[in-house]
Amino acid sequence: MPVMRLDGFTPERVYYEPGILGYPLGRTLHERYRALSVPMIEIENHNRIPELRARPEADFARMKRYLVLGVRKSLTHTKNAKTSDFLVPYTSSGCSAMCLYCYLVCTYFTSAYLRVFVNREAMMAKMKRKAEKDQRHYVFEIGSNSDLVLENIVTGNLPWTIGEFAGAPFGHLTLPTKFHMVDELMGLDHGGRTTIRMSLNPEDIIRRVELGTSPLAGRMEALVRLYEAGYPVGILVAPVILVPGWQDMYRALFKTMAENLPEELLRSAPLELIFMTYSRTHESINAAAFPVAATFCSRELMRPGGRGKYRYRAEERGPAEEFLRQSLAELLPASPIAYIC
């Protein structure tokens, strides 16, 4: 099974819309991969690539080695009620990592590979216009469709994004990540206008389930570096997965956080705890592509949750939430809980 290196990503092949050549980033990426002799395949639409749609589910991991370049057509902002005011379609969708519970798989199925959209100026301009028009410090979630720290190793978009928004009169950006590659974010004039939320999970779950992502120690180190560089930060404990021995795993995680993260960081970083949602789509793809790793989810603990999804039963989830709250109160008493869902 191919797993991407965390210090770089050279795709096995690139699919591209010819319209990308009308944008500076599109031309740069096209020229880069052509110079590297990566096969370049022209397509009509990044949403419809017939030869990839015809591939079997067993090829899911192989397709994660591909890169699709396109122009994002829909720039619609969706209202949100948690850590942001709007979910914003931004510079990528899908991902090169292979988390076995990934919610993007529910939307994109086997097409959850990395797609990069080169019309970043239009997306940035719309956010700025919206905030300035209403003269509101709206919070825009720009990482709901991808991991922008991971995407950045391909595009370099994140320093550009942070720098562009730092001078806007209104608004704030936020994004989550599971990756440690934050060197390029150091020393930027971010103006405190971009919050980066690090996703943490027990190391055993990262190793077994969050395939191709950074290890826990790397994530925590990156979180400290971001905090020390003046970025507002947050922490996601997500998803909470009720595997055998999960209580000991999450208590060990909280203890590790208390021992390795500065107290001031823990006081200022809101905690988001999110229980795992699974689906029939995950079951089908994981059984075909990751037959050994796919046994982490117990359907006996879950109930139907709409549109082919499964959520933990109330009799499992309720006590689990109480356990997590009690453990946090004991081990991380200074950490504010934004929500548990």
PyMOL commands that set and color helices and strands:
alter all, ss='L'
color gray80, all
select helices_A, chain A and resi 18-22+24-35+50-53+57-63+104-111+120-134+148-155+157-166+183-185+203-209+216-228+246-260+263-268+280-289+293-296+299-301+314-331
alter helices_A, ss='H'
color red, helices_A
select strands_A, chain A and resi 13-16+40-42+66-70+78-79+86-87+92-93+98-99+114-117+139-141+172-177+194-200+210-211+233-240+271-275+278-279+302-304+309-312+337-340
alter strands_A, ss='S'
color yellow, strands_A
deselect
rebuild
show_as cartoon
